[in-house]
Amino acid sequence: MHPASSVILFTTSSGAGYALLVLLAIFSALGWLPNDRALGLVGLGSALGLITVGLLSSTFHLGHPERAWRALSQWRSSWLSREGVLAVLTYLPAGLFAIGWVVVGDNGGIWALAGLVAAALALATVYCTGMIYASLKTVPAWHNPLTVPGYLAVALASGGLWFTAIAALLGAARVEYAALTIMLVGLAALIKSRYWNAIENLPPKTDIAAATGLSDIGPVRLLDGPTTSETYIMREMGYKVARRHVMKLRRIAIVAGFGLPALALLIVMVRETPDGASLALSLAAAVAGSIGIIAERWLFFAEAKHISTLYFGTESV
Protein backbone atom coordinates (compact mmCIF):
# COMPACT_ATOMS: atom_id res chain seq x y z
CA MET A 1 0.00 0.00 0.00
CA HIS A 2 1.18 3.53 -0.72
CA PRO A 3 2.21 5.20 2.57
CA ALA A 4 0.27 8.50 2.51
CA SER A 5 2.11 11.11 4.57
CA SER A 6 -1.17 12.51 5.91
CA VAL A 7 -2.22 9.13 7.31
CA ILE A 8 1.23 8.55 8.82
CA LEU A 9 1.05 11.97 10.51
CA PHE A 10 -2.48 11.23 11.69
CA THR A 11 -1.73 7.86 13.26
CA THR A 12 1.54 8.92 14.90
CA SER A 13 0.44 12.35 16.12
CA SER A 14 -3.03 11.45 17.37
CA GLY A 15 -1.76 8.20 18.89
CA ALA A 16 0.84 10.07 20.94
CA GLY A 17 -1.70 12.72 21.92
CA TYR A 18 -4.36 10.25 23.06
CA ALA A 19 -1.81 8.26 25.06
CA LEU A 20 -0.44 11.42 26.67
CA LEU A 21 -4.00 12.33 27.68
CA VAL A 22 -4.51 8.84 29.12
CA LEU A 23 -1.38 9.03 31.27
CA LEU A 24 -2.13 12.54 32.51
CA ALA A 25 -5.65 11.48 33.50
CA ILE A 26 -4.63 8.26 35.23
CA PHE A 27 -1.73 9.78 37.15
CA SER A 28 -3.90 12.70 38.23
CA ALA A 29 -6.61 10.36 39.49
CA LEU A 30 -3.98 8.42 41.44
CA GLY A 31 -2.67 11.63 42.98
CA TRP A 32 0.75 11.24 41.35
CA LEU A 33 0.69 14.69 39.74
CA PRO A 34 0.70 18.08 41.48
CA ASN A 35 -2.05 20.68 40.98
CA ASP A 36 0.42 22.70 38.99
CA ARG A 37 -1.30 24.86 36.37
CA ALA A 38 1.83 24.98 34.21
CA LEU A 39 1.99 21.18 34.06
CA GLY A 40 -1.69 20.98 33.19
CA LEU A 41 -1.39 23.67 30.54
CA VAL A 42 1.68 22.21 28.84
CA GLY A 43 0.65 18.57 29.28
CA LEU A 44 -2.99 18.83 28.20
CA GLY A 45 -2.16 21.50 25.64
CA SER A 46 0.37 19.16 24.04
CA ALA A 47 -2.01 16.20 24.15
CA LEU A 48 -4.96 18.06 22.61
CA GLY A 49 -2.64 19.78 20.14
CA LEU A 50 -1.23 16.47 18.91
CA ILE A 51 -4.72 15.00 18.68
CA THR A 52 -6.05 17.98 16.72
CA VAL A 53 -3.11 18.07 14.31
CA GLY A 54 -3.53 14.35 13.70
CA LEU A 55 -7.27 14.54 13.11
CA LEU A 56 -6.94 17.49 10.73
CA SER A 57 -4.19 15.75 8.77
CA SER A 58 -6.41 12.70 8.32
CA THR A 59 -8.62 14.75 5.97
CA PHE A 60 -5.76 15.83 3.68
CA HIS A 61 -5.80 12.64 1.60
CA LEU A 62 -9.54 12.91 0.92
CA GLY A 63 -10.76 14.10 -2.44
CA HIS A 64 -13.33 16.33 -0.71
CA PRO A 65 -12.18 17.08 2.86
CA GLU A 66 -15.22 19.28 3.39
CA ARG A 67 -17.37 16.13 3.30
CA ALA A 68 -15.41 14.33 6.03
CA TRP A 69 -18.19 14.98 8.53
CA ARG A 70 -20.45 12.57 6.62
CA ALA A 71 -18.32 9.64 7.78
CA LEU A 72 -19.64 10.16 11.31
CA SER A 73 -23.10 8.93 10.30
CA GLN A 74 -21.99 5.34 9.57
CA TRP A 75 -20.95 4.39 13.11
CA ARG A 76 -23.16 1.28 13.14
CA SER A 77 -21.07 -0.49 10.50
CA SER A 78 -17.83 1.46 9.99
CA TRP A 79 -14.78 1.46 12.25
CA LEU A 80 -13.71 4.69 10.58
CA SER A 81 -16.99 6.31 11.56
CA ARG A 82 -16.73 4.98 15.12
CA GLU A 83 -13.25 6.40 15.36
CA GLY A 84 -14.51 9.80 14.24
CA VAL A 85 -17.42 9.82 16.68
CA LEU A 86 -15.22 8.82 19.62
CA ALA A 87 -12.57 11.35 18.63
CA VAL A 88 -15.13 14.16 18.76
CA LEU A 89 -16.63 12.92 22.04
CA THR A 90 -13.19 12.78 23.68
CA TYR A 91 -12.89 16.56 23.47
CA LEU A 92 -15.82 17.09 25.88
CA PRO A 93 -14.47 15.39 29.05
CA ALA A 94 -10.91 16.35 28.07
CA GLY A 95 -12.00 19.98 27.93
CA LEU A 96 -13.60 19.71 31.39
CA PHE A 97 -10.45 18.07 32.73
CA ALA A 98 -8.38 20.94 31.30
CA ILE A 99 -10.71 23.57 32.81
CA GLY A 100 -10.45 21.96 36.23
CA TRP A 101 -6.68 21.64 36.14
CA VAL A 102 -5.67 24.87 34.40
CA VAL A 103 -8.47 27.32 35.31
CA VAL A 104 -9.70 26.05 38.68
CA GLY A 105 -6.31 24.67 39.74
CA ASP A 106 -7.65 21.26 40.77
CA ASN A 107 -6.90 17.98 39.01
CA GLY A 108 -8.67 15.74 41.52
CA GLY A 109 -12.25 14.93 42.45
CA ILE A 110 -14.86 15.53 39.75
CA TRP A 111 -12.17 16.90 37.44
CA ALA A 112 -10.17 13.70 37.74
CA LEU A 113 -13.33 11.74 36.90
CA ALA A 114 -13.74 13.79 33.73
CA GLY A 115 -10.12 12.96 32.92
CA LEU A 116 -10.72 9.24 33.36
CA VAL A 117 -13.74 9.40 31.03
CA ALA A 118 -11.55 11.19 28.48
CA ALA A 119 -8.87 8.51 28.93
CA ALA A 120 -11.37 5.72 28.27
CA LEU A 121 -12.64 7.46 25.13
CA ALA A 122 -9.06 8.10 24.00
CA LEU A 123 -8.13 4.43 24.29
CA ALA A 124 -11.33 3.45 22.50
CA THR A 125 -10.46 5.86 19.67
CA VAL A 126 -7.00 4.34 19.18
CA TYR A 127 -8.60 0.88 19.29
CA CYS A 128 -10.96 1.90 16.48
CA THR A 129 -8.03 3.25 14.46
CA GLY A 130 -6.36 -0.14 14.68
CA MET A 131 -9.60 -1.91 13.79
CA ILE A 132 -9.95 0.14 10.61
CA TYR A 133 -6.97 -1.81 9.28
CA ALA A 134 -7.39 -5.09 11.17
CA SER A 135 -10.91 -5.53 9.75
CA LEU A 136 -9.70 -5.47 6.12
CA LYS A 137 -9.53 -9.07 4.92
CA THR A 138 -8.34 -7.77 1.54
CA VAL A 139 -4.99 -6.86 3.13
CA PRO A 140 -3.67 -10.06 4.80
CA ALA A 141 -0.81 -8.31 6.63
CA TRP A 142 -3.32 -6.03 8.39
CA HIS A 143 -5.95 -8.71 9.02
CA ASN A 144 -3.76 -9.86 11.86
CA PRO A 145 -4.46 -10.31 15.61
CA LEU A 146 -1.37 -8.19 16.41
CA THR A 147 -2.49 -5.12 14.45
CA VAL A 148 -4.70 -3.59 17.14
CA PRO A 149 -2.37 -4.42 20.07
CA GLY A 150 0.43 -2.90 18.02
CA TYR A 151 -1.47 0.36 17.54
CA LEU A 152 -2.30 0.58 21.24
CA ALA A 153 1.21 -0.33 22.41
CA VAL A 154 3.01 2.05 20.05
CA ALA A 155 0.64 4.88 20.98
CA LEU A 156 1.17 4.32 24.71
CA ALA A 157 4.94 4.14 24.23
CA SER A 158 5.07 7.43 22.32
CA GLY A 159 2.69 9.08 24.78
CA GLY A 160 4.80 7.83 27.68
CA LEU A 161 7.97 9.25 26.14
CA TRP A 162 6.43 12.71 25.75
CA PHE A 163 4.84 12.57 29.20
CA THR A 164 8.22 11.81 30.76
CA ALA A 165 9.84 14.65 28.81
CA ILE A 166 7.14 17.16 29.80
CA ALA A 167 7.30 16.10 33.46
CA ALA A 168 11.08 16.55 33.44
CA LEU A 169 10.77 19.93 31.71
CA LEU A 170 8.42 21.25 34.40
CA GLY A 171 10.20 19.76 37.38
CA ALA A 172 7.66 17.02 38.05
CA ALA A 173 9.84 14.07 37.02
CA ARG A 174 9.74 10.85 39.03
CA VAL A 175 11.71 7.64 38.65
CA GLU A 176 8.42 5.76 38.39
CA TYR A 177 7.50 7.65 35.21
CA ALA A 178 10.71 6.60 33.49
CA ALA A 179 10.28 3.01 34.67
CA LEU A 180 6.71 2.82 33.37
CA THR A 181 7.68 4.34 30.04
CA ILE A 182 10.52 1.83 29.62
CA MET A 183 8.00 -0.96 30.16
CA LEU A 184 5.62 0.57 27.58
CA VAL A 185 8.46 0.95 25.08
CA GLY A 186 9.54 -2.64 25.69
CA LEU A 187 5.99 -3.90 25.19
CA ALA A 188 5.66 -1.98 21.91
CA ALA A 189 9.01 -3.38 20.69
CA LEU A 190 7.94 -6.92 21.54
CA ILE A 191 4.59 -6.64 19.76
CA LYS A 192 6.09 -5.03 16.67
CA SER A 193 8.82 -7.68 16.48
CA ARG A 194 6.20 -10.40 16.67
CA TYR A 195 4.10 -8.61 14.05
CA TRP A 196 7.01 -8.39 11.62
CA ASN A 197 7.81 -12.04 12.22
CA ALA A 198 4.16 -12.95 11.61
CA ILE A 199 3.90 -11.17 8.26
CA GLU A 200 7.28 -12.57 7.20
CA ASN A 201 5.94 -16.11 7.68
CA LEU A 202 2.40 -15.39 6.52
CA PRO A 203 1.35 -18.07 4.01
CA PRO A 204 -0.35 -16.77 0.84
CA LYS A 205 -4.08 -16.29 1.36
CA THR A 206 -4.89 -16.49 -2.32
CA ASP A 207 -3.26 -16.39 -5.75
CA ILE A 208 -3.99 -15.30 -9.28
CA ALA A 209 -5.58 -18.67 -10.14
CA ALA A 210 -8.15 -18.32 -7.36
CA ALA A 211 -8.72 -14.64 -8.17
CA THR A 212 -9.57 -15.44 -11.78
CA GLY A 213 -11.59 -18.54 -10.93
CA LEU A 214 -9.29 -20.77 -12.96
CA SER A 215 -7.85 -22.90 -10.16
CA ASP A 216 -9.28 -26.10 -11.61
CA ILE A 217 -7.30 -25.96 -14.84
CA GLY A 218 -3.84 -25.73 -13.27
CA PRO A 219 -1.23 -22.99 -12.84
CA VAL A 220 -2.24 -19.53 -14.06
CA ARG A 221 0.02 -16.66 -15.05
CA LEU A 222 -0.62 -13.18 -16.38
CA LEU A 223 0.26 -12.92 -20.07
CA ASP A 224 -0.40 -9.20 -20.49
CA GLY A 225 -1.32 -6.55 -17.98
CA PRO A 226 -4.82 -5.04 -18.07
CA THR A 227 -3.44 -1.59 -18.90
CA THR A 228 -0.31 -0.04 -20.37
CA SER A 229 -0.44 3.04 -18.10
CA GLU A 230 -0.38 3.40 -14.33
CA THR A 231 -3.75 3.26 -12.63
CA TYR A 232 -4.99 4.23 -9.18
CA ILE A 233 -4.86 0.61 -8.01
CA MET A 234 -1.31 0.14 -9.27
CA ARG A 235 -0.20 3.40 -7.64
CA GLU A 236 -2.00 3.10 -4.30
CA MET A 237 -2.56 -0.64 -3.79
CA GLY A 238 0.50 -2.01 -5.60
CA TYR A 239 3.20 0.03 -3.91
CA LYS A 240 6.45 -1.94 -3.65
CA VAL A 241 9.45 -1.40 -1.42
CA ALA A 242 12.80 -3.16 -1.81
CA ARG A 243 13.66 -5.81 0.75
CA ARG A 244 16.89 -4.05 1.72
CA HIS A 245 14.96 -0.86 2.47
CA VAL A 246 12.48 -2.78 4.61
CA MET A 247 15.21 -4.22 6.79
CA LYS A 248 16.97 -0.87 7.08
CA LEU A 249 13.78 0.88 8.19
CA ARG A 250 12.98 -1.88 10.66
CA ARG A 251 16.38 -1.36 12.24
CA ILE A 252 15.73 2.38 12.42
CA ALA A 253 12.36 1.74 14.03
CA ILE A 254 13.81 -0.65 16.60
CA VAL A 255 16.89 1.43 17.45
CA ALA A 256 15.44 4.94 17.31
CA GLY A 257 11.87 4.08 18.30
CA PHE A 258 12.55 1.66 21.12
CA GLY A 259 16.22 0.99 21.88
CA LEU A 260 17.63 4.52 22.30
CA PRO A 261 14.62 5.85 24.27
CA ALA A 262 14.76 2.90 26.67
CA LEU A 263 18.52 3.36 27.16
CA ALA A 264 18.16 7.10 27.73
CA LEU A 265 15.42 6.65 30.31
CA LEU A 266 17.38 3.89 32.02
CA ILE A 267 20.22 6.38 32.52
CA VAL A 268 17.69 8.88 33.89
CA MET A 269 16.53 6.28 36.40
CA VAL A 270 20.09 5.54 37.51
CA ARG A 271 20.82 9.23 38.04
CA GLU A 272 17.72 9.48 40.33
CA THR A 273 18.11 13.24 40.92
CA PRO A 274 16.55 15.29 38.07
CA ASP A 275 19.01 17.75 36.52
CA GLY A 276 19.88 19.28 33.17
CA ALA A 277 21.33 16.04 31.83
CA SER A 278 18.22 14.09 32.81
CA LEU A 279 16.02 16.65 31.08
CA ALA A 280 18.14 16.47 27.93
CA LEU A 281 17.99 12.66 27.95
CA SER A 282 14.21 12.67 28.43
CA LEU A 283 13.70 15.10 25.54
CA ALA A 284 16.12 13.14 23.35
CA ALA A 285 14.23 9.93 24.13
CA ALA A 286 10.94 11.50 23.05
CA VAL A 287 12.37 12.89 19.81
CA ALA A 288 14.20 9.66 18.90
CA GLY A 289 11.11 7.62 19.73
CA SER A 290 8.95 9.77 17.46
CA ILE A 291 11.40 9.37 14.55
CA GLY A 292 11.48 5.60 15.01
CA ILE A 293 7.70 5.37 15.25
CA ILE A 294 7.30 7.33 12.02
CA ALA A 295 9.55 4.72 10.33
CA GLU A 296 7.49 1.91 11.91
CA ARG A 297 4.24 3.44 10.67
CA TRP A 298 5.61 3.99 7.16
CA LEU A 299 6.51 0.31 7.02
CA PHE A 300 3.07 -0.68 8.27
CA PHE A 301 1.59 0.67 5.04
CA ALA A 302 4.47 0.00 2.64
CA GLU A 303 4.71 -3.72 3.48
CA ALA A 304 0.99 -4.39 3.11
CA LYS A 305 -0.24 -5.98 -0.13
CA HIS A 306 -3.82 -5.53 -1.32
CA ILE A 307 -5.55 -8.48 -2.92
CA SER A 308 -6.51 -6.37 -5.97
CA THR A 309 -2.86 -6.42 -7.11
CA LEU A 310 -3.38 -10.03 -8.23
CA TYR A 311 -5.01 -8.63 -11.37
CA PHE A 312 -1.93 -6.54 -12.12
CA GLY A 313 0.83 -9.16 -12.00
CA THR A 314 1.26 -10.15 -8.35
CA GLU A 315 1.31 -13.96 -8.20
CA SER A 316 0.00 -14.35 -4.65
CA VAL A 317 -1.04 -12.29 -1.61
Backbone hydrogen bonds, N-H to C=O, Kabsch-Sander energy under -0.5 kcal/mol:
donor,donor_aa,acceptor,acceptor_aa,energy
2,H,236,E,-2.8
4,A,2,H,-1.2
8,I,4,A,-2.1
9,L,5,S,-2.5
10,F,6,S,-2.1
11,T,7,V,-2.7
12,T,8,I,-2.2
13,S,9,L,-2.5
14,S,10,F,-2.2
15,G,11,T,-0.9
16,A,12,T,-1.9
17,G,13,S,-2.3
18,Y,14,S,-3.0
19,A,15,G,-2.1
20,L,16,A,-2.4
21,L,17,G,-2.2
22,V,18,Y,-2.2
23,L,19,A,-2.4
24,L,20,L,-2.3
25,A,21,L,-2.3
26,I,22,V,-2.5
27,F,23,L,-2.5
28,S,24,L,-1.7
29,A,25,A,-2.3
30,L,26,I,-1.8
31,G,28,S,-1.2
32,W,27,F,-2.9
33,L,27,F,-0.6
36,D,34,P,-1.6
37,R,35,N,-0.6
40,G,36,D,-2.1
41,L,37,R,-3.0
42,V,38,A,-2.7
43,G,39,L,-2.8
44,L,40,G,-2.2
45,G,40,G,-0.5
45,G,41,L,-1.7
46,S,42,V,-2.2
47,A,43,G,-2.3
48,L,44,L,-2.8
49,G,45,G,-2.0
50,L,46,S,-2.8
51,I,47,A,-2.2
52,T,48,L,-2.5
53,V,49,G,-2.6
54,G,50,L,-2.2
55,L,51,I,-2.7
56,L,52,T,-2.6
57,S,53,V,-2.2
58,S,54,G,-1.3
59,T,56,L,-1.4
60,F,57,S,-1.5
62,L,59,T,-1.3
67,R,64,H,-2.3
68,A,65,P,-1.9
70,R,67,R,-1.9
71,A,68,A,-1.6
72,L,69,W,-1.4
73,S,70,R,-1.5
74,Q,71,A,-1.3
75,W,72,L,-0.7
77,S,74,Q,-1.4
78,S,74,Q,-2.3
82,R,78,S,-2.1
83,E,79,W,-2.3
84,G,80,L,-2.1
85,V,81,S,-2.6
86,L,82,R,-2.6
87,A,83,E,-2.4
88,V,84,G,-2.0
89,L,85,V,-2.4
90,T,86,L,-2.1
91,Y,87,A,-0.7
91,Y,88,V,-0.9
92,L,89,L,-1.1
94,A,90,T,-1.9
95,G,91,Y,-2.4
96,L,92,L,-1.8
97,F,93,P,-2.6
98,A,94,A,-2.2
99,I,95,G,-2.3
100,G,96,L,-2.6
101,W,97,F,-2.2
102,V,98,A,-3.0
103,V,98,A,-0.7
103,V,99,I,-1.4
104,V,99,I,-2.3
105,G,100,G,-0.9
106,D,100,G,-3.2
111,W,108,G,-1.4
112,A,108,G,-0.7
113,L,109,G,-1.8
114,A,110,I,-1.9
115,G,111,W,-1.8
116,L,112,A,-2.2
117,V,113,L,-2.1
118,A,114,A,-2.2
119,A,115,G,-2.3
120,A,116,L,-2.3
121,L,117,V,-2.3
122,A,118,A,-2.4
123,L,119,A,-2.4
124,A,120,A,-2.1
125,T,121,L,-2.1
126,V,122,A,-2.1
127,Y,123,L,-2.3
128,C,124,A,-2.2
129,T,125,T,-2.1
130,G,126,V,-2.2
131,M,127,Y,-2.2
132,I,128,C,-1.7
133,Y,129,T,-0.8
133,Y,130,G,-0.6
134,A,130,G,-2.6
135,S,131,M,-1.9
136,L,133,Y,-1.5
137,K,135,S,-1.1
139,V,136,L,-1.4
142,W,139,V,-1.4
143,H,139,V,-2.1
144,N,142,W,-3.0
147,T,144,N,-1.8
150,G,146,L,-1.9
151,Y,147,T,-2.0
152,L,148,V,-2.4
153,A,149,P,-2.8
154,V,150,G,-2.6
155,A,151,Y,-2.0
156,L,152,L,-2.4
157,A,153,A,-2.3
158,S,154,V,-2.4
159,G,155,A,-2.7
160,G,156,L,-2.5
161,L,157,A,-2.1
162,W,158,S,-1.9
163,F,159,G,-2.3
164,T,160,G,-2.5
165,A,161,L,-1.8
166,I,162,W,-2.5
167,A,163,F,-2.7
168,A,164,T,-2.1
169,L,165,A,-2.3
170,L,166,I,-1.8
171,G,168,A,-1.1
172,A,167,A,-3.3
173,A,167,A,-0.7
177,Y,174,R,-0.8
178,A,174,R,-1.3
179,A,175,V,-2.3
180,L,176,E,-2.6
181,T,177,Y,-2.4
182,I,178,A,-2.3
183,M,179,A,-1.8
184,L,180,L,-2.2
185,V,181,T,-2.8
186,G,182,I,-2.5
187,L,183,M,-2.3
188,A,184,L,-2.3
189,A,185,V,-2.4
190,L,186,G,-2.2
191,I,187,L,-2.4
192,K,188,A,-2.5
193,S,189,A,-2.2
194,R,190,L,-2.2
195,Y,191,I,-2.4
196,W,192,K,-2.8
197,N,193,S,-2.1
198,A,194,R,-2.3
199,I,195,Y,-2.4
200,E,196,W,-1.7
201,N,197,N,-1.6
202,L,199,I,-0.6
208,I,315,E,-1.9
211,A,207,D,-2.3
212,T,208,I,-1.8
213,G,209,A,-0.6
213,G,210,A,-0.5
214,L,209,A,-2.2
215,S,209,A,-0.6
217,I,214,L,-1.5
218,G,215,S,-1.1
223,L,221,R,-0.5
235,R,231,T,-2.3
236,E,232,Y,-3.2
237,M,232,Y,-0.5
237,M,233,I,-1.8
238,G,233,I,-1.3
246,V,242,A,-1.9
247,M,243,R,-2.1
248,K,244,R,-1.8
249,L,245,H,-2.5
250,R,246,V,-2.2
251,R,247,M,-1.9
252,I,248,K,-2.0
253,A,249,L,-2.6
254,I,250,R,-2.6
255,V,251,R,-3.0
256,A,252,I,-2.5
257,G,252,I,-0.9
257,G,253,A,-1.1
258,F,253,A,-0.5
258,F,254,I,-1.2
259,G,254,I,-3.2
260,L,255,V,-3.5
262,A,258,F,-1.9
263,L,259,G,-2.3
264,A,260,L,-2.8
265,L,261,P,-2.4
266,L,262,A,-1.9
267,I,263,L,-1.9
268,V,264,A,-1.8
269,M,265,L,-2.3
270,V,266,L,-2.0
271,R,267,I,-2.1
272,E,268,V,-1.4
273,T,271,R,-3.2
279,L,275,D,-2.2
280,A,276,G,-2.4
281,L,277,A,-2.4
282,S,278,S,-2.3
283,L,279,L,-2.5
284,A,280,A,-2.4
285,A,281,L,-2.3
286,A,282,S,-1.8
287,V,283,L,-2.3
288,A,284,A,-2.8
289,G,285,A,-2.4
290,S,286,A,-2.0
291,I,287,V,-2.1
292,G,288,A,-2.5
293,I,289,G,-2.3
294,I,290,S,-1.9
295,A,291,I,-1.8
296,E,292,G,-2.2
297,R,293,I,-2.6
298,W,294,I,-2.2
299,L,295,A,-2.1
300,F,296,E,-1.7
301,F,297,R,-1.2
302,A,298,W,-2.6
303,E,299,L,-2.6
304,A,301,F,-0.9
306,H,237,M,-1.0
307,I,138,T,-2.2
309,T,306,H,-1.9
310,L,307,I,-1.7
311,Y,308,S,-1.5
312,F,309,T,-1.7
313,G,310,L,-0.9
314,T,309,T,-1.9
317,V,206,T,-2.5
